[in-house]
Amino acid sequence: MFSTALKHLIAQEVQDLLRATYHPELPEGEINFLLHVDGKVYDAWTNIRNNGAAGKLVPEELIRNMSK
């Protein structure tokens, strides 16, 4: 749904937003997250994760769009 460059930009913005909370339960370094975005139609969706989590598995329910 989004270009790779836009996914990297979104991931960095989310990372910065999470760091800015200074929440005590977040790690000091890379914050691992997975953001699922549904588009307007059934097959328009994407998963965005932190830039350091490229090798981590995505839960099955986020691979298939569940918002029929």
Secondary structure, 3 states (H helix, E strand, C coil): CCCHHHHHHHHHHHHHHHHCCCCCCCCCCCCCCEEEEECCCCCCEEEEECCCCCCCCCCHHHHCCCCC
